[in-house]
Amino acid sequence: MLAALSADQELYARHINVHANNGVIRLSGYVWTQPDLEEAKRVAESVQGVSRVVDDLELERGGIDNSPVSR
């Protein structure tokens, strides 16, 4: 699951944590934009064997996207 999130070119997944239990995936951690929140859930739902995604991600407002500090 983490590999799928990391492979997505539209999503910076470094601060996303993934916990799996019998097909239920819980995403936690944070992202910087609303589209990243939506993309993380979409990617998780697309992985074979996933029956449900619990989205506990937080939007880190004011995060500096595409900077050497944040990446």
VMD Tcl script that builds the backbone (N, CA, C; Angstrom):
set m [mol new atoms 213]
animate dup $m
set s [atomselect $m all]
$s set {name element resname resid chain x y z} {
  {N N MET 1 A 0.823 -1.186 0.000}
  {CA C MET 1 A 0.000 0.000 0.000}
  {C C MET 1 A 0.870 1.254 0.000}
  {N N LEU 2 A 1.848 1.290 0.885}
  {CA C LEU 2 A 2.726 2.459 0.930}
  {C C LEU 2 A 3.472 2.617 -0.390}
  {N N ALA 3 A 3.814 1.501 -1.026}
  {CA C ALA 3 A 4.485 1.559 -2.328}
  {C C ALA 3 A 3.583 2.212 -3.371}
  {N N ALA 4 A 2.294 1.879 -3.354}
  {CA C ALA 4 A 1.351 2.478 -4.301}
  {C C ALA 4 A 1.234 3.976 -4.061}
  {N N LEU 5 A 1.171 4.390 -2.814}
  {CA C LEU 5 A 1.093 5.817 -2.499}
  {C C LEU 5 A 2.369 6.537 -2.923}
  {N N SER 6 A 3.507 5.921 -2.654}
  {CA C SER 6 A 4.790 6.544 -2.992}
  {C C SER 6 A 5.014 6.609 -4.498}
  {N N ALA 7 A 4.452 5.661 -5.244}
  {CA C ALA 7 A 4.640 5.621 -6.693}
  {C C ALA 7 A 3.779 6.644 -7.421}
  {N N ASP 8 A 2.754 7.148 -6.776}
  {CA C ASP 8 A 1.856 8.109 -7.419}
  {C C ASP 8 A 2.589 9.425 -7.633}
  {N N GLN 9 A 2.672 9.861 -8.899}
  {CA C GLN 9 A 3.401 11.081 -9.253}
  {C C GLN 9 A 2.714 12.359 -8.783}
  {N N GLU 10 A 1.424 12.283 -8.472}
  {CA C GLU 10 A 0.661 13.459 -8.052}
  {C C GLU 10 A 0.676 13.665 -6.537}
  {N N LEU 11 A 1.205 12.704 -5.809}
  {CA C LEU 11 A 1.075 12.707 -4.356}
  {C C LEU 11 A 2.436 12.599 -3.683}
  {N N TYR 12 A 2.691 13.459 -2.727}
  {CA C TYR 12 A 3.889 13.336 -1.897}
  {C C TYR 12 A 3.479 12.620 -0.621}
  {N N ALA 13 A 3.876 11.347 -0.502}
  {CA C ALA 13 A 3.356 10.464 0.545}
  {C C ALA 13 A 4.310 10.257 1.716}
  {N N ARG 14 A 5.343 11.038 1.808}
  {CA C ARG 14 A 6.346 10.827 2.846}
  {C C ARG 14 A 5.781 10.879 4.271}
  {N N HIS 15 A 4.751 11.666 4.479}
  {CA C HIS 15 A 4.206 11.842 5.822}
  {C C HIS 15 A 2.884 11.103 6.024}
  {N N ILE 16 A 2.630 10.125 5.154}
  {CA C ILE 16 A 1.417 9.313 5.277}
  {C C ILE 16 A 1.789 7.962 5.883}
  {N N ASN 17 A 1.075 7.578 6.912}
  {CA C ASN 17 A 1.259 6.265 7.538}
  {C C ASN 17 A 0.113 5.360 7.118}
  {N N VAL 18 A 0.422 4.088 6.905}
  {CA C VAL 18 A -0.577 3.127 6.453}
  {C C VAL 18 A -0.633 1.974 7.440}
  {N N HIS 19 A -1.834 1.643 7.882}
  {CA C HIS 19 A -2.058 0.480 8.742}
  {C C HIS 19 A -3.118 -0.377 8.064}
  {N N ALA 20 A -2.838 -1.675 7.909}
  {CA C ALA 20 A -3.767 -2.582 7.232}
  {C C ALA 20 A -4.199 -3.685 8.179}
  {N N ASN 21 A -5.492 -4.037 8.092}
  {CA C ASN 21 A -6.035 -5.118 8.909}
  {C C ASN 21 A -7.205 -5.752 8.163}
  {N N ASN 22 A -6.986 -6.944 7.613}
  {CA C ASN 22 A -8.040 -7.685 6.913}
  {C C ASN 22 A -8.728 -6.875 5.820}
  {N N GLY 23 A -7.956 -6.199 5.001}
  {CA C GLY 23 A -8.515 -5.442 3.887}
  {C C GLY 23 A -8.941 -4.026 4.220}
  {N N VAL 24 A -8.912 -3.670 5.503}
  {CA C VAL 24 A -9.253 -2.306 5.916}
  {C C VAL 24 A -7.946 -1.528 6.078}
  {N N ILE 25 A -7.850 -0.433 5.365}
  {CA C ILE 25 A -6.650 0.402 5.383}
  {C C ILE 25 A -6.955 1.683 6.140}
  {N N ARG 26 A -6.081 2.035 7.089}
  {CA C ARG 26 A -6.219 3.306 7.793}
  {C C ARG 26 A -5.054 4.187 7.401}
  {N N LEU 27 A -5.367 5.340 6.827}
  {CA C LEU 27 A -4.362 6.325 6.454}
  {C C LEU 27 A -4.296 7.381 7.550}
  {N N SER 28 A -3.098 7.649 8.035}
  {CA C SER 28 A -2.920 8.699 9.042}
  {C C SER 28 A -1.699 9.515 8.654}
  {N N GLY 29 A -1.442 10.562 9.396}
  {CA C GLY 29 A -0.348 11.465 9.080}
  {C C GLY 29 A -0.914 12.736 8.489}
  {N N TYR 30 A -0.150 13.363 7.587}
  {CA C TYR 30 A -0.627 14.617 7.024}
  {C C TYR 30 A -0.154 14.826 5.591}
  {N N VAL 31 A -0.894 15.667 4.900}
  {CA C VAL 31 A -0.571 16.137 3.561}
  {C C VAL 31 A -0.755 17.642 3.550}
  {N N TRP 32 A -0.313 18.298 2.449}
  {CA C TRP 32 A -0.352 19.759 2.422}
  {C C TRP 32 A -1.547 20.341 1.699}
  {N N THR 33 A -2.206 19.561 0.851}
  {CA C THR 33 A -3.300 20.132 0.067}
  {C C THR 33 A -4.529 19.233 0.100}
  {N N GLN 34 A -5.683 19.829 -0.149}
  {CA C GLN 34 A -6.928 19.060 -0.238}
  {C C GLN 34 A -6.866 18.022 -1.360}
  {N N PRO 35 A -6.331 18.375 -2.549}
  {CA C PRO 35 A -6.220 17.345 -3.590}
  {C C PRO 35 A -5.365 16.149 -3.157}
  {N N ASP 36 A -4.334 16.383 -2.336}
  {CA C ASP 36 A -3.527 15.266 -1.834}
  {C C ASP 36 A -4.347 14.355 -0.925}
  {N N LEU 37 A -5.228 14.947 -0.108}
  {CA C LEU 37 A -6.114 14.130 0.730}
  {C C LEU 37 A -6.961 13.198 -0.136}
  {N N GLU 38 A -7.536 13.760 -1.181}
  {CA C GLU 38 A -8.402 12.994 -2.064}
  {C C GLU 38 A -7.623 11.956 -2.860}
  {N N GLU 39 A -6.434 12.312 -3.322}
  {CA C GLU 39 A -5.611 11.396 -4.108}
  {C C GLU 39 A -5.142 10.215 -3.262}
  {N N ALA 40 A -4.765 10.452 -2.021}
  {CA C ALA 40 A -4.321 9.363 -1.146}
  {C C ALA 40 A -5.437 8.344 -0.956}
  {N N LYS 41 A -6.629 8.818 -0.739}
  {CA C LYS 41 A -7.758 7.900 -0.563}
  {C C LYS 41 A -8.054 7.152 -1.861}
  {N N ARG 42 A -8.016 7.849 -2.982}
  {CA C ARG 42 A -8.273 7.218 -4.272}
  {C C ARG 42 A -7.258 6.112 -4.560}
  {N N VAL 43 A -5.980 6.401 -4.313}
  {CA C VAL 43 A -4.928 5.405 -4.548}
  {C C VAL 43 A -5.129 4.197 -3.638}
  {N N ALA 44 A -5.411 4.449 -2.360}
  {CA C ALA 44 A -5.611 3.345 -1.413}
  {C C ALA 44 A -6.785 2.469 -1.831}
  {N N GLU 45 A -7.870 3.075 -2.275}
  {CA C GLU 45 A -9.052 2.318 -2.688}
  {C C GLU 45 A -8.797 1.484 -3.938}
  {N N SER 46 A -7.823 1.888 -4.739}
  {CA C SER 46 A -7.556 1.193 -6.001}
  {C C SER 46 A -6.671 -0.047 -5.840}
  {N N VAL 47 A -6.079 -0.237 -4.675}
  {CA C VAL 47 A -5.190 -1.379 -4.451}
  {C C VAL 47 A -6.020 -2.647 -4.274}
  {N N GLN 48 A -5.615 -3.697 -4.976}
  {CA C GLN 48 A -6.329 -4.967 -4.913}
  {C C GLN 48 A -6.353 -5.500 -3.478}
  {N N GLY 49 A -7.509 -5.976 -3.056}
  {CA C GLY 49 A -7.664 -6.549 -1.730}
  {C C GLY 49 A -8.163 -5.578 -0.672}
  {N N VAL 50 A -8.210 -4.303 -1.018}
  {CA C VAL 50 A -8.688 -3.298 -0.070}
  {C C VAL 50 A -10.214 -3.278 -0.098}
  {N N SER 51 A -10.814 -3.478 1.069}
  {CA C SER 51 A -12.274 -3.465 1.142}
  {C C SER 51 A -12.819 -2.126 1.640}
  {N N ARG 52 A -11.985 -1.402 2.406}
  {CA C ARG 52 A -12.433 -0.125 2.965}
  {C C ARG 52 A -11.218 0.712 3.334}
  {N N VAL 53 A -11.354 2.030 3.198}
  {CA C VAL 53 A -10.283 2.945 3.576}
  {C C VAL 53 A -10.814 3.890 4.645}
  {N N VAL 54 A -10.113 3.943 5.765}
  {CA C VAL 54 A -10.429 4.877 6.839}
  {C C VAL 54 A -9.433 6.027 6.711}
  {N N ASP 55 A -9.946 7.212 6.485}
  {CA C ASP 55 A -9.108 8.379 6.234}
  {C C ASP 55 A -8.958 9.197 7.514}
  {N N ASP 56 A -7.807 9.055 8.161}
  {CA C ASP 56 A -7.482 9.858 9.342}
  {C C ASP 56 A -6.389 10.880 9.026}
  {N N LEU 57 A -6.223 11.198 7.749}
  {CA C LEU 57 A -5.206 12.168 7.350}
  {C C LEU 57 A -5.591 13.567 7.791}
  {N N GLU 58 A -4.579 14.376 8.058}
  {CA C GLU 58 A -4.792 15.770 8.429}
  {C C GLU 58 A -4.188 16.665 7.357}
  {N N LEU 59 A -4.818 17.775 7.141}
  {CA C LEU 59 A -4.312 18.772 6.208}
  {C C LEU 59 A -3.413 19.724 6.983}
  {N N GLU 60 A -2.151 19.739 6.635}
  {CA C GLU 60 A -1.167 20.593 7.308}
  {C C GLU 60 A -1.148 21.937 6.604}
  {N N ARG 61 A -2.029 22.820 7.015}
  {CA C ARG 61 A -2.116 24.130 6.371}
  {C C ARG 61 A -0.840 24.917 6.627}
  {N N GLY 62 A -0.395 25.580 5.590}
  {CA C GLY 62 A 0.820 26.371 5.707}
  {C C GLY 62 A 2.079 25.562 5.430}
  {N N GLY 63 A 1.923 24.287 5.053}
  {CA C GLY 63 A 3.072 23.471 4.685}
  {C C GLY 63 A 3.731 24.056 3.437}
  {N N ILE 64 A 5.008 23.908 3.322}
  {CA C ILE 64 A 5.725 24.460 2.187}
  {C C ILE 64 A 5.925 23.344 1.175}
  {N N ASP 65 A 5.142 23.365 0.117}
  {CA C ASP 65 A 5.180 22.338 -0.907}
  {C C ASP 65 A 6.382 22.568 -1.833}
  {N N ASN 66 A 7.004 21.489 -2.257}
  {CA C ASN 66 A 8.113 21.515 -3.216}
  {C C ASN 66 A 9.342 22.254 -2.695}
  {N N SER 67 A 9.543 22.285 -1.410}
  {CA C SER 67 A 10.751 22.926 -0.898}
  {C C SER 67 A 11.718 21.844 -0.423}
  {N N PRO 68 A 13.011 22.141 -0.393}
  {CA C PRO 68 A 13.966 21.152 0.112}
  {C C PRO 68 A 13.705 20.783 1.567}
  {N N VAL 69 A 13.112 21.690 2.321}
  {CA C VAL 69 A 12.841 21.432 3.734}
  {C C VAL 69 A 11.737 20.400 3.896}
  {N N SER 70 A 10.666 20.536 3.122}
  {CA C SER 70 A 9.529 19.640 3.281}
  {C C SER 70 A 9.704 18.344 2.522}
  {N N ARG 71 A 10.537 18.301 1.539}
  {CA C ARG 71 A 10.733 17.093 0.757}
  {C C ARG 71 A 12.095 16.548 1.043}
}
mol reanalyze $m
mol bondsrecalc $m
mol representation Tube
mol addrep $m
